[in-house]
Structures are given as C-alpha cells and as structure tokens.
Amino acid sequence: MPSQSIEHIMEEITGHNGLQSQSMELNPVNEQQLEVVRQDEYLQEYGLYRTDIVGDGNCLFRAVSFGLYGTEDFHLTLRNLAVDHIEQNLDDFRFYLFDDNANPMSDLEVQRYLTSLSTPGTFAGQESILALSRVLSINILVTIGGDSQNPEVRTLEHNFANSPNMIHLVWTRPGGGHYEAVVENQPSSTASQFRGLPKNTLQEEMSHYQWKSNTDNCKPVKLNSLQNIYKDKISQAQEDDHAYGEKQQDVLNSECPRCKKKFFNKSTMIRHLKSYHQKGNEKKICCSISTCPLTFSNVEALVDHLKSFHGANIEIENLTFDSLDSFEKFKELESMKTNTRFVKHRQSKMNKNGSQSFTLVCHRDGLKRDHLRKGEKYQGKRKANLKGSCKIEKLCPSRMSVSVKADGSVNVRFIKSHTHSTGFEESRFLPMPELVRSEICTMLSLKMPISSILDKIRENVCNRNNRNDLSSMKHYHLLERKTIHNLKKTIVDSSITSHHDDATSTFLKVEELRKELYDPVLIYKQQDIDDPTTGLQKEDFMLALMTKQQLDMFEKFAPVILCMDSTHKTNIYSFKLITLLVLDEFRHGYPVAFCISNRESEDAITVFLNAVKARAPNTVVNVLMTDDDNAGWNAVKSVFGGHIHHFLCHWHVHESWKKKLRQLIKDEKHQAEIYTYLCACLQAKTETFFDAYVQELMTKLQATSPEFLNYFQNYYVNRKENWAKCFRTGEFGNVHTNMFVESFHNQLKTIYFEGKRNRRVDVLVETLLRIEKKLFMNRLRLFQKIQHIPLRD
C-alpha cells in the first residue's frame, strides 16, 4: 500500500520550515494525515492494511461486521446485541460510562445513554467493544495512536471472553473518531488515494468521545506475537456460532402495540413491552407539583424533572466511605440530625463481581397500610395508632443508593431533600437511635439507676434560662422510664437466659447449679413428666433451692423460730413462691429455702419440707409462724413433728377479722365496737385478762351478732394459744407477725423486679440467688462492724 512518509507530511504541515513547526498548531486535516500515515506504516510492518468503512455513526459495528462476515450489513444486529448485553450486565460496564465531566453516570443518565446507543447512527465506544467481545466470544484488537497528542501507535486487546478468536480494527481520533477494519490483503480502493477527513461526519459535531483503556481488559499487545487474528482464519465453529443467515439490511420491523415505538427485532420489542408497559411497571410516580400532570417510572427521573422544569432546589451528594460500618455511622448521625430514618424495602442485590447494591428510602415515603398479625386475615380497619401513621401518603424523594464494592468500600448517592417537614414534631415516628441505645445499655451494665440515666440523657436540654428554645431537643430526650426498663429487661434476660424457651433455660440453669461444689437444688420436678421419686403428680412443677449458707442459717436459727409464707405474681404461670425464713441474732430476716410450685396444697408443701429435712435431719423446729392456712401447718407437723408451737401472724388475724365483720355486721359503728373487743383479747397480757375479755365479747355478740359469735367460737376460741399474745413466751415470744417474709417478698417485687411482672422462671431463680448473696454479704458487713467475722473450718 503506497503511503507518504512522515517527513513529507511534516513538510506539508510546517511549510518546509522546521523552526516554524515548533510554534504552530496542526490543522485538523494535516493532523488526520499524520495519524493515518503513522498507523499505516505500523500496520504494514506486519502485512496488514486498513479498509474503508462507511462513516454514518455506525462505523464500529460496521467494522466488526466486516471483520466477522466480510460485509457491513449486520451492523444493526450487532448494535442491538451490544446494547442488550450492557443492559443485562450493567454493573460490569459502569466503569466505562462517564458523563462529559468524567463523572460516573447516574442511573437516569445510564438509561438515557443506552436509549441513545440503541438508535442507529449513534457513536459507540469502548463499552460496546467489550460487550461484543464477551457476547460474541472474540478478541477485538484495536490499533490507536499516531497523532500529535499520542504519537505512539499501539494495538490494544479487548478480550472480555478470553477467546483465542480475533478480529482487528483501527481507530483515528480527529472529527469525532472513526473505526475501520484491518485486513491482510490490500484493498484496491485505497491504493491510489490519500485519506482526508474521517468519514464519520454525522457524529463530528456531537461526539466528544475520548479513548479510555482499562488495563484489566484492554492491554497493549504485539502483533508479531498473535496468530490467527483475521476473519479468514477464524475457525469454522466461530463462524457457525455467529452466522446470521443471508445478507440483509436490518430494518425497524417490530412495533410496540402500546406506544407504537419501533424496534429492529421482536425480542427487543417484547423486552420493552415488559419493562415499560407490563402491569406494575407503568409510569406511576406523579410529579410532586400538583399542577403538573407528568408521571415517571423512577425517582431519578422525577428528581431530574423537578430540577429542570420546576427549578426545585434538591440537594444531591455523592459520598464514599472506607467501610460499611463508616456508612452506618454516617446514616445514624444524619438521621439524628434531621429527625429522619432510612429503611431498606428490598433485599440487597448481589452482583457477579462480588459487589452488592441496595437502596435506603425515607421511612415516611409511601402510603399507610393496615398492619396485621402473622396469619391474620383482614376483617376491617384496626384501631389507629394515637400518634397516627408515619406515611405521608405520597412519595418522598430522599433516599440513599448504596453500592458496596468487593473491597469493602462504599459509594453512596444521597438525595437529601424531603417533601415533608423534618422538625422536632415529626420525631414522634422515630425509634430510639442505635447510638443512644448503646449508651443506655452501657450505663445499665454499670448498674446505674434508671432515674440517673434519664438525668444523664437530658442534662444538655431544657435549661431553666432558655426553655423557649427547643432547637436542640431530640425525641430521645423524652424517653420514659418504661422504655429504659424494657431495655434493661432485655439486657438482664440475655445475660441470664440460656434459651428462648423458659422451660429449657430453667433446665439448663438447674443442671449448671447441680455441678457446683455444693448442690443447692433440693428438688426439681418438670411439668408433664412422671417422676415417682418426688411423690408429685405428672402435671405438677416444683423447683426448691437451698444454698450452703442457707443450710447453715437453718440449722442455727430454725430451732428458735421458723417463718413460712407464700406469694404470687412472680411469674406468668401462676406458680407460687414459698419461702422459709429465720430470724438471726441481729433480728434480721434471712430466707433459708425457696420453693417454686404450681400447687400450695398440703401434699406439695410436704414434698418440699421433706427435701429440707433430708438436708438437715438433726434440726428441730420448735415454733412455726404462718398465716391462717392449715395446709402449711399440717405439712410442718407431718415432717417436723407435732410438738411444734404454731403462731398465727397477727397481721393476717386482723385482716381475717375485718373481712368477716364487713360480711356479717352491716352497722359500721357496731363493727368498730366489736373490733375493739377483739383487739383487747389479742393484746391481753395475762391469761386472766384474756378470759375476761373473751367472756365479755361473747356476751356482747350473743345479743347483737350471733352469726359472728358462731364464727369466733369455731375458729378462734378453741385455738387461743395460736393467736393470743399472752400465750407466747420464750426468746422470740415477742414476734407476732410474719412481716419479715412479707418484707422479703415486697423487696423481690418492688426493688428487684421494679414493680413489673416478671415472666420467666429462670429469671426468678437467678434473682432469688442474687438476693441470697446480697443478704450474706450484709451479714458479713454487720460482723465486720463488731470486729468479729466468723470463719468456718
């Protein structure tokens, strides 16, 4: 192929004046001539020549068609093939999609670009070369360079499919860029003429394409190291795979029945029909301006419309983070600052390159809906929340489009503007921020009281001198005690419970206790399990505990006086808590055994007391104080013997009298008179006074209230030693109430359970053991005060 030398071209450019050429700019024609000459000389070294390709904006696809099939006629088919492949694998090609300012294209810009690229005559670039390389399984070589900006001529390899089959193109820069095919045989049409301007005149004014190369997929190669790179050397299998039938010019022969848009083939038209017209995919987002009738298929299109046509000031930021944790911290701080929240409606999309993408939407976006429980059928409107729905019944454009790369870095496109107020009044829809929650959990773990935690959270707001300024007020400053209590409950449960199922967790707790040096488990009977060794029924539950220190206290102080009482509402199963308690030398109550049981009958209490007796067989119980319940007294007699003195709790006796007086005597004045006589009998200091008071009371009742007289004779006169104060003698004869046990139960419910209903048995067990430990430490502290700490061998 005859060509002019580089020196000859330079002489034409510079007017045979070498000095002048240093200060003159090359005109486009001579620049083109210089690039073509250098490229031709480079190709001819390997016996290669360029061939003319029509410059109508389809030159890339025409050149590829010529390299594959020896004709340019299949360029439209190749264009559709490339566009389809890019759309289906968009994440793989985003690196090559930039706007005029070299910034990555947004989703809307990408959609516009692909729509333009599918139009015949639109200039295509490197992304199309790579798409064709992969979808056709060929290696596309492109020779570039030779102009003043890039004087070195080199050949780049585009082998997206890692294929040994190759075709060869050449690209010239001036005039918007033009592709031509490279062949082995010299074309006759180029033997006698010099190339002028590139033939891509259709795109000369509108194309600003600048060649970019990706070193991973487009690397320089040496032509003398390649084999079988020409069309006539492509294997027959390659030709068969990509044969498109007889040569024919592509035409717009498929039309969308909905919008009448024309396509080159039916498959492209069907894909368009599914994407744009299938139910659920129509343009359904209305313009935020009520007077504007336009609708849009995505938020990006709406935002672009609002900015372009309505002059809306919508803030958009493109952010980059080193890790997903850094992004989460930014999101949390942004939500706290603006009284907003961003939620993910759909699962993250996992891409082939290891990256993932997802979108976080403003939680107030969308329509409100009725929330139903799992499996519940809708049968009408449920009661509305007092604070209303967080949904604003329309679209809020604020969202975060997040892309997490394979290396862990995060790119975020953040649309900051909202269509609703972000003031303090809107914060009622927000949950507790994770940062605040973490801080509260830390303070709870340090055993700080809830009141102190509330003071700590609110210390920087509502100053007395500036309470009219609520600009710094956030919704978490108005937390309630109940909220922190619930949080504390989850923390306690997570540290105590071994399993989400209470029965399983209790079983694991019991097994753990049994492995201690001293087994504190007296008896453990699970519900719905037969255990003939316990003597309980199959449906019964019982768990009794006595630690080593409790056993010591029982052996030492139970011979003096033993108190027994039960309480309810310590769990949600209506299991009763039965407590045995003794009084120590400091007149402090000390619980010596616990029993959690579903029954409080005589036989159930007997099983419990037998287990206590087995641990302390030599301990003698002399005095028992209970409420006016025969079940407990009968169980104690059967286990510890009938010699025991039974003291009724005076508080329970007073309560029983008051209740019966209200039932049998309607006159309140008469009630008060009879109650005075009863109290005199109870407080009588000697038996003589007691007999006199009782006789006078019975005479009074016989005339005024024979029904109450009958009650008093049957339940109290015949067992006066149990309740009358004058019959109580000995070291603890002045102990008249069971208030020590009542006080213990009250502390359990009000202090340790904070007045809330405990739900789980495993939590109750752990709390009882924690209280026992605290009482033991208090006892050591008292001995330390008197400089005497008892030590055991």
CORWO-V544542 format. One record per backbone hydrogen bond with DSSP energy under -0.5 kcal/mol. CO is the residue of the C=O (numbers start at 1). NH is the residue of the N-H. E is the energy in kcal/mol with one decimal. If there is no record, write none. Layout:
BEGIN
co=CO nh=NH e=E
co=CO nh=NH e=E
END
This chain:
BEGIN
co=5 nh=9 e=-2.0
co=6 nh=10 e=-2.5
co=7 nh=11 e=-1.9
co=8 nh=12 e=-1.9
co=9 nh=13 e=-2.1
co=10 nh=14 e=-2.6
co=11 nh=15 e=-1.2
co=11 nh=16 e=-1.7
co=16 nh=18 e=-0.5
co=17 nh=21 e=-1.4
co=18 nh=22 e=-0.5
co=19 nh=22 e=-1.0
co=20 nh=23 e=-1.5
co=20 nh=24 e=-0.9
co=27 nh=31 e=-2.5
co=28 nh=32 e=-2.4
co=29 nh=33 e=-2.3
co=30 nh=34 e=-2.5
co=31 nh=35 e=-2.1
co=32 nh=36 e=-2.6
co=33 nh=37 e=-2.5
co=34 nh=38 e=-2.1
co=35 nh=39 e=-2.2
co=36 nh=40 e=-2.8
co=37 nh=41 e=-2.5
co=38 nh=42 e=-1.9
co=39 nh=43 e=-2.6
co=40 nh=44 e=-2.8
co=41 nh=45 e=-1.0
co=43 nh=46 e=-1.8
co=43 nh=48 e=-2.0
co=44 nh=47 e=-1.4
co=49 nh=183 e=-3.3
co=51 nh=181 e=-0.9
co=54 nh=56 e=-1.1
co=55 nh=201 e=-0.6
co=55 nh=202 e=-0.8
co=58 nh=62 e=-2.6
co=59 nh=63 e=-2.7
co=60 nh=64 e=-2.3
co=61 nh=65 e=-2.4
co=62 nh=66 e=-2.5
co=63 nh=67 e=-2.5
co=64 nh=68 e=-2.0
co=65 nh=69 e=-3.0
co=65 nh=71 e=-0.8
co=66 nh=70 e=-1.9
co=72 nh=75 e=-1.3
co=73 nh=250 e=-0.7
co=74 nh=78 e=-2.0
co=75 nh=79 e=-2.1
co=76 nh=80 e=-2.3
co=77 nh=81 e=-2.1
co=78 nh=82 e=-2.2
co=79 nh=83 e=-2.5
co=80 nh=84 e=-2.6
co=81 nh=85 e=-1.8
co=82 nh=86 e=-2.2
co=83 nh=87 e=-2.4
co=84 nh=88 e=-2.0
co=85 nh=89 e=-1.3
co=87 nh=90 e=-0.8
co=89 nh=92 e=-1.0
co=89 nh=93 e=-0.5
co=90 nh=93 e=-1.4
co=90 nh=94 e=-0.7
co=93 nh=96 e=-1.4
co=94 nh=97 e=-1.5
co=96 nh=98 e=-0.8
co=97 nh=105 e=-1.8
co=99 nh=102 e=-1.8
co=103 nh=99 e=-2.6
co=106 nh=110 e=-2.8
co=107 nh=111 e=-2.2
co=108 nh=112 e=-2.2
co=109 nh=113 e=-2.6
co=110 nh=114 e=-2.7
co=111 nh=115 e=-2.1
co=112 nh=116 e=-2.3
co=113 nh=117 e=-2.9
co=114 nh=118 e=-1.8
co=116 nh=119 e=-1.4
co=119 nh=122 e=-1.6
co=125 nh=128 e=-0.9
co=125 nh=129 e=-1.4
co=126 nh=130 e=-2.4
co=127 nh=131 e=-1.9
co=128 nh=132 e=-2.6
co=129 nh=133 e=-2.3
co=130 nh=134 e=-2.0
co=131 nh=135 e=-2.8
co=132 nh=136 e=-2.2
co=133 nh=137 e=-0.5
co=133 nh=138 e=-1.7
co=138 nh=140 e=-0.6
co=139 nh=141 e=-0.7
co=139 nh=167 e=-1.9
co=140 nh=158 e=-1.6
co=141 nh=169 e=-3.3
co=142 nh=156 e=-3.1
co=143 nh=171 e=-2.7
co=144 nh=154 e=-2.1
co=150 nh=146 e=-3.2
co=150 nh=147 e=-0.8
co=154 nh=144 e=-2.7
co=155 nh=221 e=-2.5
co=156 nh=142 e=-2.3
co=157 nh=159 e=-0.6
co=157 nh=219 e=-0.9
co=158 nh=140 e=-2.1
co=159 nh=162 e=-1.1
co=165 nh=139 e=-3.8
co=167 nh=141 e=-2.9
co=168 nh=182 e=-2.2
co=169 nh=143 e=-2.4
co=170 nh=180 e=-2.2
co=172 nh=178 e=-1.8
co=173 nh=176 e=-0.7
co=173 nh=177 e=-0.7
co=174 nh=177 e=-0.8
co=178 nh=172 e=-2.1
co=180 nh=170 e=-2.5
co=181 nh=51 e=-2.5
co=183 nh=49 e=-2.9
co=187 nh=190 e=-0.9
co=188 nh=191 e=-1.1
co=199 nh=201 e=-1.9
co=200 nh=203 e=-0.7
co=201 nh=204 e=-0.6
co=203 nh=207 e=-2.3
co=213 nh=215 e=-0.6
co=214 nh=217 e=-0.9
co=214 nh=218 e=-3.8
co=217 nh=159 e=-1.2
co=219 nh=157 e=-2.2
co=221 nh=155 e=-0.6
co=221 nh=223 e=-0.5
co=222 nh=225 e=-1.8
co=223 nh=226 e=-1.6
co=228 nh=166 e=-0.7
co=230 nh=233 e=-1.7
co=231 nh=234 e=-1.5
co=235 nh=239 e=-1.8
co=236 nh=240 e=-2.6
co=237 nh=241 e=-2.4
co=238 nh=242 e=-1.3
co=240 nh=243 e=-1.0
co=251 nh=253 e=-1.7
co=254 nh=263 e=-4.0
co=256 nh=260 e=-1.7
co=261 nh=256 e=-3.1
co=263 nh=254 e=-2.2
co=265 nh=269 e=-1.5
co=266 nh=270 e=-2.5
co=267 nh=271 e=-2.2
co=268 nh=272 e=-2.1
co=269 nh=273 e=-2.2
co=270 nh=274 e=-2.2
co=271 nh=275 e=-2.3
co=272 nh=276 e=-2.4
co=273 nh=277 e=-1.7
co=273 nh=278 e=-0.8
co=278 nh=281 e=-2.7
co=282 nh=284 e=-0.9
co=284 nh=286 e=-0.8
co=285 nh=296 e=-2.4
co=288 nh=290 e=-0.7
co=289 nh=292 e=-2.0
co=291 nh=293 e=-0.5
co=294 nh=287 e=-1.7
co=296 nh=284 e=-0.7
co=296 nh=285 e=-2.6
co=298 nh=302 e=-1.5
co=299 nh=303 e=-3.0
co=300 nh=304 e=-2.3
co=301 nh=305 e=-2.1
co=302 nh=306 e=-2.8
co=303 nh=307 e=-2.1
co=304 nh=308 e=-2.2
co=305 nh=309 e=-2.9
co=305 nh=310 e=-0.8
co=306 nh=310 e=-0.7
co=306 nh=312 e=-2.6
co=312 nh=314 e=-1.3
co=313 nh=315 e=-0.6
co=315 nh=416 e=-2.3
co=315 nh=417 e=-0.8
co=317 nh=319 e=-0.6
co=317 nh=414 e=-3.4
co=319 nh=412 e=-3.0
co=321 nh=410 e=-2.6
co=323 nh=327 e=-1.5
co=324 nh=328 e=-2.4
co=325 nh=329 e=-2.2
co=326 nh=330 e=-2.0
co=327 nh=331 e=-2.8
co=328 nh=332 e=-2.3
co=329 nh=333 e=-2.4
co=330 nh=334 e=-2.6
co=331 nh=335 e=-2.3
co=332 nh=336 e=-2.2
co=333 nh=337 e=-2.3
co=334 nh=338 e=-2.0
co=335 nh=339 e=-0.8
co=335 nh=340 e=-1.7
co=341 nh=363 e=-2.6
co=343 nh=345 e=-0.6
co=343 nh=361 e=-3.2
co=348 nh=350 e=-0.6
co=349 nh=351 e=-0.5
co=349 nh=357 e=-2.0
co=351 nh=354 e=-1.5
co=355 nh=351 e=-3.1
co=356 nh=404 e=-3.3
co=357 nh=349 e=-3.1
co=358 nh=402 e=-2.9
co=359 nh=345 e=-0.5
co=359 nh=361 e=-0.5
co=360 nh=400 e=-2.8
co=361 nh=343 e=-2.9
co=362 nh=365 e=-2.0
co=364 nh=392 e=-2.1
co=366 nh=393 e=-1.5
co=366 nh=394 e=-0.7
co=370 nh=372 e=-0.5
co=373 nh=376 e=-2.4
co=380 nh=379 e=-0.5
co=385 nh=388 e=-1.6
co=394 nh=366 e=-2.2
co=398 nh=362 e=-1.8
co=399 nh=401 e=-0.5
co=399 nh=415 e=-2.5
co=400 nh=360 e=-2.7
co=400 nh=402 e=-0.8
co=401 nh=413 e=-2.2
co=402 nh=358 e=-2.2
co=403 nh=405 e=-0.7
co=403 nh=411 e=-2.6
co=404 nh=356 e=-2.4
co=405 nh=408 e=-1.6
co=409 nh=405 e=-2.7
co=410 nh=321 e=-2.8
co=411 nh=403 e=-2.6
co=412 nh=319 e=-3.2
co=412 nh=414 e=-0.7
co=413 nh=401 e=-2.5
co=413 nh=415 e=-0.6
co=414 nh=317 e=-2.6
co=414 nh=416 e=-0.8
co=415 nh=399 e=-1.0
co=423 nh=426 e=-1.3
co=424 nh=427 e=-1.7
co=425 nh=428 e=-0.7
co=426 nh=429 e=-1.4
co=427 nh=430 e=-1.8
co=433 nh=437 e=-2.7
co=434 nh=438 e=-2.5
co=435 nh=439 e=-1.9
co=436 nh=440 e=-2.5
co=437 nh=441 e=-2.4
co=438 nh=442 e=-1.9
co=439 nh=443 e=-2.0
co=440 nh=444 e=-2.6
co=441 nh=445 e=-2.3
co=442 nh=446 e=-1.1
co=443 nh=448 e=-2.2
co=444 nh=447 e=-1.9
co=449 nh=453 e=-1.9
co=450 nh=454 e=-2.4
co=451 nh=455 e=-1.9
co=452 nh=456 e=-2.1
co=453 nh=457 e=-2.2
co=454 nh=458 e=-1.9
co=456 nh=459 e=-0.7
co=458 nh=461 e=-1.5
co=463 nh=466 e=-1.8
co=466 nh=469 e=-0.7
co=468 nh=470 e=-0.8
co=470 nh=473 e=-1.2
co=474 nh=477 e=-1.7
co=475 nh=478 e=-1.5
co=476 nh=479 e=-1.0
co=480 nh=484 e=-1.5
co=481 nh=485 e=-2.8
co=482 nh=486 e=-2.6
co=483 nh=487 e=-1.9
co=484 nh=488 e=-2.8
co=485 nh=489 e=-2.4
co=486 nh=490 e=-1.8
co=487 nh=491 e=-1.9
co=488 nh=492 e=-2.8
co=489 nh=493 e=-2.8
co=490 nh=494 e=-2.2
co=491 nh=495 e=-1.4
co=492 nh=496 e=-1.4
co=493 nh=497 e=-3.0
co=500 nh=502 e=-0.5
co=501 nh=505 e=-2.6
co=502 nh=506 e=-2.8
co=503 nh=507 e=-2.2
co=504 nh=508 e=-2.4
co=505 nh=509 e=-2.1
co=506 nh=510 e=-2.5
co=507 nh=511 e=-2.4
co=508 nh=512 e=-1.8
co=509 nh=513 e=-2.2
co=510 nh=514 e=-2.3
co=511 nh=515 e=-0.7
co=512 nh=515 e=-0.7
co=513 nh=516 e=-1.7
co=517 nh=519 e=-0.5
co=518 nh=520 e=-0.7
co=520 nh=522 e=-0.7
co=520 nh=546 e=-2.8
co=523 nh=544 e=-2.6
co=524 nh=526 e=-0.5
co=525 nh=542 e=-2.0
co=526 nh=529 e=-0.9
co=531 nh=534 e=-1.6
co=531 nh=535 e=-0.8
co=531 nh=536 e=-0.6
co=537 nh=540 e=-1.3
co=538 nh=528 e=-1.5
co=538 nh=529 e=-1.0
co=541 nh=598 e=-1.6
co=542 nh=525 e=-3.3
co=543 nh=596 e=-2.7
co=544 nh=522 e=-2.4
co=544 nh=523 e=-1.1
co=545 nh=594 e=-2.2
co=547 nh=551 e=-2.2
co=548 nh=552 e=-1.9
co=549 nh=553 e=-2.0
co=550 nh=554 e=-2.3
co=551 nh=555 e=-2.5
co=552 nh=556 e=-1.7
co=553 nh=557 e=-2.5
co=554 nh=558 e=-2.0
co=557 nh=560 e=-1.2
co=557 nh=561 e=-1.5
co=558 nh=622 e=-0.6
co=561 nh=583 e=-0.5
co=562 nh=625 e=-2.5
co=563 nh=581 e=-2.6
co=565 nh=579 e=-2.9
co=567 nh=577 e=-2.4
co=571 nh=574 e=-0.7
co=575 nh=570 e=-0.5
co=576 nh=578 e=-0.6
co=576 nh=597 e=-2.3
co=577 nh=567 e=-1.6
co=578 nh=595 e=-2.0
co=579 nh=565 e=-1.6
co=580 nh=592 e=-2.7
co=580 nh=593 e=-1.2
co=581 nh=563 e=-3.2
co=582 nh=590 e=-2.6
co=584 nh=587 e=-1.9
co=588 nh=584 e=-2.2
co=590 nh=582 e=-2.1
co=593 nh=580 e=-2.2
co=594 nh=545 e=-2.3
co=595 nh=578 e=-3.3
co=595 nh=597 e=-0.6
co=596 nh=543 e=-2.0
co=597 nh=576 e=-3.1
co=601 nh=605 e=-2.4
co=602 nh=606 e=-2.1
co=603 nh=607 e=-1.7
co=604 nh=608 e=-1.6
co=605 nh=609 e=-2.7
co=606 nh=610 e=-2.4
co=607 nh=611 e=-1.5
co=608 nh=612 e=-1.6
co=609 nh=613 e=-2.9
co=610 nh=614 e=-2.0
co=611 nh=615 e=-1.0
co=612 nh=615 e=-0.6
co=612 nh=616 e=-1.5
co=616 nh=619 e=-1.3
co=620 nh=622 e=-0.6
co=622 nh=645 e=-3.2
co=623 nh=562 e=-2.2
co=624 nh=647 e=-3.3
co=625 nh=564 e=-2.3
co=626 nh=649 e=-2.1
co=627 nh=629 e=-2.5
co=629 nh=633 e=-1.1
co=630 nh=634 e=-2.8
co=631 nh=635 e=-1.8
co=632 nh=636 e=-2.1
co=633 nh=637 e=-2.3
co=634 nh=638 e=-2.0
co=635 nh=639 e=-1.2
co=636 nh=640 e=-3.2
co=637 nh=641 e=-1.5
co=641 nh=644 e=-0.7
co=645 nh=624 e=-2.9
co=645 nh=647 e=-0.7
co=646 nh=648 e=-0.5
co=647 nh=626 e=-1.8
co=649 nh=653 e=-2.1
co=650 nh=654 e=-2.7
co=651 nh=655 e=-2.1
co=652 nh=656 e=-2.3
co=653 nh=657 e=-2.4
co=654 nh=658 e=-2.5
co=655 nh=659 e=-2.1
co=656 nh=660 e=-2.1
co=657 nh=661 e=-2.6
co=658 nh=662 e=-2.0
co=659 nh=663 e=-1.2
co=660 nh=664 e=-2.4
co=661 nh=665 e=-2.5
co=664 nh=666 e=-0.5
co=666 nh=668 e=-0.6
co=667 nh=671 e=-2.2
co=668 nh=672 e=-2.3
co=669 nh=673 e=-1.7
co=670 nh=674 e=-2.5
co=671 nh=675 e=-2.4
co=672 nh=676 e=-1.6
co=673 nh=677 e=-1.5
co=674 nh=678 e=-2.1
co=675 nh=679 e=-2.2
co=676 nh=680 e=-1.8
co=677 nh=681 e=-2.1
co=678 nh=682 e=-2.2
co=679 nh=683 e=-2.3
co=680 nh=684 e=-0.6
co=681 nh=684 e=-0.7
co=682 nh=725 e=-2.0
co=686 nh=690 e=-2.0
co=687 nh=691 e=-2.7
co=688 nh=692 e=-2.0
co=689 nh=693 e=-2.5
co=690 nh=694 e=-2.5
co=691 nh=695 e=-2.2
co=692 nh=696 e=-2.2
co=693 nh=697 e=-2.3
co=694 nh=698 e=-2.5
co=695 nh=699 e=-2.0
co=696 nh=700 e=-1.9
co=697 nh=701 e=-2.5
co=698 nh=702 e=-2.2
co=699 nh=703 e=-1.0
co=700 nh=704 e=-1.5
co=701 nh=705 e=-2.2
co=705 nh=709 e=-1.7
co=706 nh=710 e=-2.2
co=707 nh=711 e=-1.8
co=708 nh=712 e=-2.6
co=709 nh=713 e=-2.4
co=710 nh=714 e=-2.0
co=711 nh=715 e=-1.9
co=712 nh=716 e=-1.9
co=712 nh=717 e=-1.9
co=713 nh=718 e=-0.9
co=716 nh=719 e=-0.9
co=717 nh=720 e=-0.8
co=719 nh=722 e=-1.5
co=719 nh=723 e=-0.6
co=720 nh=723 e=-0.7
co=720 nh=724 e=-2.4
co=722 nh=648 e=-3.0
co=724 nh=727 e=-1.1
co=725 nh=728 e=-1.5
co=727 nh=729 e=-0.7
co=730 nh=733 e=-1.5
co=732 nh=735 e=-1.6
co=734 nh=736 e=-0.8
co=736 nh=650 e=-3.4
co=738 nh=741 e=-0.7
co=738 nh=742 e=-2.2
co=739 nh=743 e=-2.9
co=740 nh=744 e=-1.9
co=741 nh=745 e=-2.5
co=742 nh=746 e=-2.3
co=743 nh=747 e=-2.4
co=744 nh=748 e=-2.1
co=745 nh=749 e=-1.9
co=746 nh=750 e=-2.8
co=747 nh=751 e=-1.9
co=747 nh=752 e=-1.9
co=748 nh=753 e=-1.2
co=749 nh=755 e=-2.6
co=753 nh=756 e=-2.2
co=756 nh=758 e=-0.6
co=759 nh=572 e=-1.3
co=760 nh=764 e=-1.3
co=761 nh=765 e=-2.6
co=762 nh=766 e=-2.1
co=763 nh=767 e=-2.3
co=764 nh=768 e=-2.4
co=765 nh=769 e=-2.1
co=766 nh=770 e=-1.8
co=767 nh=771 e=-2.4
co=768 nh=772 e=-2.3
co=769 nh=773 e=-1.8
co=770 nh=774 e=-2.0
co=771 nh=775 e=-2.5
co=772 nh=776 e=-2.0
co=773 nh=777 e=-2.1
co=774 nh=778 e=-2.2
co=775 nh=779 e=-2.0
co=776 nh=780 e=-1.9
co=777 nh=781 e=-2.1
co=778 nh=782 e=-2.0
co=779 nh=783 e=-1.9
co=780 nh=784 e=-2.1
co=781 nh=785 e=-1.6
co=782 nh=786 e=-1.1
co=783 nh=788 e=-2.8
co=784 nh=787 e=-1.6
co=788 nh=790 e=-0.6
END
